[in-house]
Amino acid sequence: MDTVQYLVVGAGMSGLSFANSIREEARLRGKSANGGPSLLVLEADDAPGGYCKTIKDSGFVWDYSGHFFHFKHPEIEEWLRARMPQGVDADGKEAVATVKRDSRIRFAGGEIDFPFQKNIHQLPREDFIECLHDLYFRDAGAGSVAPANFGDMLVRRFGRGIAERFLVPYNEKLYATDLSRLDVDAMGRFFPHADIGDVIRNMKSPDNGSYNSSFTYPRGGAIEYVKAFLVDLPPETISFQERLVSIDPSTRTATTNKRTITFDKLVSSAPLDKLVTMCGLPFDSAAFTYNRVLVFNLGFDRKGPGGVHWMYFPDRAVSFYRVGFYDNIFGDDRMSLYIEIGRPKDGVLDEAEIARLKERVLADLTREKIIDGHQLVASHQVVMDPAYVHITKGSLAEVARLRPILAAAGIYPVGRYGGWTYCSIEDNILETRALAKTLGAVL
Ligand SMILES: Cc1cc2nc3c(=O)[nH]c(=O)nc-3n(C[C@H](O)[C@H](O)[C@H](O)COP(=O)(O)OP(=O)(O)OC[C@H]3O[C@@H](n4cnc5c(N)ncnc54)[C@H](O)[C@@H]3O)c2cc1C
């Protein structure tokens, strides 16, 4: 039987960040890599990256949906960038571009800037008047009772006009669920809040800034950030095509498809409901709902709309909720899109359904005038399952109940799916660095 001090589940951003950080903690404590912690990363797939993998086809560079990087902590960005390609390539394109976001919303055949609630003055006159009227009188009848759920919060805070034109249909398409199921704070800091003062102020002095007002993106795709985490990690630290199958928390023993491993600490980026099932612990499975996102990456023979990086589509008649334009990041001369479609966690999403949806997407892109006689020259698709977890009162309670039970057995769920949360890649790095510091303190 193999024994390791730290068993990490998943070679995505969270698992790789933890692996680097725990080695760094050992180094800081004067333990060399060899004399330091024994560490093994299990990865079920045959490649690292998790959702930050990149696909290259016919000159197009695509991710599992657009993965853009925004850093609030310069030291994290510096650490990563020091381990990534530098400068410009032969075409004069930067290895990593820093881009000021241009994101728009398609509404009634036109476009307005994102976020919708701060740009209602760009709407057709009737829509503008209704949105402004309902925003102004939004609290009528609501009294002082706090919003009961996410859907209620949208109407109560922004009024029916804004909610019904954008916030409700867009989020229903994305989350593929009734918004009354979601917690008021289901999107945390990622929700662009605005009060009536912000909305009016924006009419004269536009300020559409948010957490991702500018972002970075590597020419080689999101995988370049993953590769940065591999630079200092000895290759034998990661075991690919090795899936964790079950855990005995009482003996701290993990069984994979290849062997049995005893561990002191287990750090897992696998979805929390799967982790708890592997541990054989009782839990409320109904609390763990989520959507799946079907992503089509499409490459065309020539350029499409210029400038914009991504567009939101609240119209329920349109199959997708968002379209991203990779070609506008680096000024490429062929349109390169990612298309996102939200689906509930259950329901048919087989090859035939995906083929049907692809036809529909192409028809919708034509109707929306994004393609106009363009030839599709390359395509790829992936189902992100899970994609956006549903943060509900039930899921928050189960996560809070399960964490200490798992920690008592030396098991630490991390990442967006381990923590069953809404977060960015930088958050994954911050969380795993902090955990490595805590666990490393007893090295
Ligand atoms: C549509 C969409 C768009 C997004 N866009 C952005 C963005 O632009 N910017 C941003 O910052 N964030 C974005 N995110 C969030 C980002 O994808 C995640 O925060 C991040 O990728 C999570 O990394 P992770 O390592 O925690 O999980 P994952 O990437 O899911 O990695 C988990 C790894 O664990 C492996 N694994 C799972 N179970 C087992 C097992 N039993 N045994 C062994 N291995 C296992 C998996 O194969 C996988 O490789 C987006 C998310 C979605 C859904």
The ligand as an SDF file (V2000), in Angstrom:
LIG
                    3D

 53 58  0  0  0  0  0  0  0  0999 V2000
  -18.8100   28.4580  -18.2130 C   0  0  0  0  0  0  0  0  0  0  0  0
  -17.7340   28.8380  -17.2360 C   0  0  0  0  0  0  0  0  0  0  0  0
  -16.9050   29.9120  -17.5050 C   0  0  0  0  0  0  0  0  0  0  0  0
  -15.9220   30.2910  -16.5930 C   0  0  0  0  0  0  0  0  0  0  0  0
  -15.1340   31.3620  -16.8850 N   0  0  0  0  0  0  0  0  0  0  0  0
  -14.2180   31.7740  -15.9910 C   0  0  0  0  0  0  0  0  0  0  0  0
  -13.4100   32.9160  -16.2600 C   0  0  0  0  0  0  0  0  0  0  0  0
  -13.5030   33.5340  -17.3410 O   0  0  0  0  0  0  0  0  0  0  0  0
  -12.5070   33.3200  -15.3070 N   0  0  0  0  0  0  0  0  0  0  0  0
  -12.3770   32.6650  -14.1070 C   0  0  0  0  0  0  0  0  0  0  0  0
  -11.5540   33.0820  -13.2710 O   0  0  0  0  0  0  0  0  0  0  0  0
  -13.1190   31.5630  -13.8370 N   0  0  0  0  0  0  0  0  0  0  0  0
  -14.0240   31.1060  -14.7350 C   0  0  0  0  0  0  0  0  0  0  0  0
  -14.7720   29.9910  -14.4730 N   0  0  0  0  0  0  0  0  0  0  0  0
  -14.5050   29.2630  -13.2030 C   0  0  0  0  0  0  0  0  0  0  0  0
  -13.3230   28.3040  -13.3460 C   0  0  0  0  0  0  0  0  0  0  0  0
  -13.5950   27.3830  -14.3860 O   0  0  0  0  0  0  0  0  0  0  0  0
  -13.1040   27.5310  -12.0640 C   0  0  0  0  0  0  0  0  0  0  0  0
  -13.0100   28.3950  -10.9580 O   0  0  0  0  0  0  0  0  0  0  0  0
  -11.8450   26.6810  -12.1000 C   0  0  0  0  0  0  0  0  0  0  0  0
  -11.5890   26.1170  -13.3480 O   0  0  0  0  0  0  0  0  0  0  0  0
  -11.9720   25.5930  -11.0630 C   0  0  0  0  0  0  0  0  0  0  0  0
  -10.7870   24.8400  -11.0170 O   0  0  0  0  0  0  0  0  0  0  0  0
  -10.7370   23.5790  -10.0960 P   0  0  0  0  0  0  0  0  0  0  0  0
   -9.3500   23.0480  -10.1790 O   0  0  0  0  0  0  0  0  0  0  0  0
  -11.2690   23.8990   -8.7610 O   0  0  0  0  0  0  0  0  0  0  0  0
  -11.7830   22.5540  -10.7400 O   0  0  0  0  0  0  0  0  0  0  0  0
  -11.7340   21.8010  -12.1530 P   0  0  0  0  0  0  0  0  0  0  0  0
  -11.2200   22.6710  -13.2270 O   0  0  0  0  0  0  0  0  0  0  0  0
  -13.1120   21.2100  -12.2960 O   0  0  0  0  0  0  0  0  0  0  0  0
  -10.6750   20.6190  -11.9210 O   0  0  0  0  0  0  0  0  0  0  0  0
  -11.0010   19.4860  -11.1510 C   0  0  0  0  0  0  0  0  0  0  0  0
  -10.1220   18.3460  -11.6380 C   0  0  0  0  0  0  0  0  0  0  0  0
  -10.3620   17.2240  -10.7840 O   0  0  0  0  0  0  0  0  0  0  0  0
  -10.4270   16.0570  -11.5800 C   0  0  0  0  0  0  0  0  0  0  0  0
  -11.2350   15.0780  -10.8280 N   0  0  0  0  0  0  0  0  0  0  0  0
  -12.5360   15.1780  -10.4650 C   0  0  0  0  0  0  0  0  0  0  0  0
  -12.9270   14.0680   -9.8000 N   0  0  0  0  0  0  0  0  0  0  0  0
  -11.8360   13.2730   -9.7150 C   0  0  0  0  0  0  0  0  0  0  0  0
  -11.6030   11.9840   -9.1250 C   0  0  0  0  0  0  0  0  0  0  0  0
  -12.5740   11.3010   -8.4890 N   0  0  0  0  0  0  0  0  0  0  0  0
  -10.3470   11.4360   -9.2190 N   0  0  0  0  0  0  0  0  0  0  0  0
   -9.3400   12.1220   -9.8550 C   0  0  0  0  0  0  0  0  0  0  0  0
   -9.5290   13.3220  -10.4530 N   0  0  0  0  0  0  0  0  0  0  0  0
  -10.7500   13.9020  -10.3720 C   0  0  0  0  0  0  0  0  0  0  0  0
  -11.1010   16.5150  -12.8620 C   0  0  0  0  0  0  0  0  0  0  0  0
  -10.8070   15.6380  -13.9360 O   0  0  0  0  0  0  0  0  0  0  0  0
  -10.4660   17.9040  -13.0550 C   0  0  0  0  0  0  0  0  0  0  0  0
   -9.2870   17.8360  -13.8260 O   0  0  0  0  0  0  0  0  0  0  0  0
  -15.7530   29.5730  -15.3720 C   0  0  0  0  0  0  0  0  0  0  0  0
  -16.5710   28.4670  -15.1190 C   0  0  0  0  0  0  0  0  0  0  0  0
  -17.5560   28.1060  -16.0270 C   0  0  0  0  0  0  0  0  0  0  0  0
  -18.4270   26.9280  -15.7280 C   0  0  0  0  0  0  0  0  0  0  0  0
  1  2  1  0
  2  3  1  0
  2 52  2  0
  3  4  2  0
  4  5  1  0
  4 50  1  0
  5  6  2  0
  6  7  1  0
  6 13  1  0
  7  8  2  0
  7  9  1  0
  9 10  1  0
 10 11  2  0
 10 12  1  0
 12 13  2  0
 13 14  1  0
 14 15  1  0
 14 50  1  0
 15 16  1  0
 16 17  1  0
 16 18  1  0
 18 19  1  0
 18 20  1  0
 20 21  1  0
 20 22  1  0
 22 23  1  0
 23 24  1  0
 24 25  2  0
 24 26  1  0
 24 27  1  0
 27 28  1  0
 28 29  2  0
 28 30  1  0
 28 31  1  0
 31 32  1  0
 32 33  1  0
 33 34  1  0
 33 48  1  0
 34 35  1  0
 35 36  1  0
 35 46  1  0
 36 37  1  0
 36 45  1  0
 37 38  2  0
 38 39  1  0
 39 40  1  0
 39 45  2  0
 40 41  1  0
 40 42  2  0
 42 43  1  0
 43 44  2  0
 44 45  1  0
 46 47  1  0
 46 48  1  0
 48 49  1  0
 50 51  2  0
 51 52  1  0
 52 53  1  0
M  END
$$$$
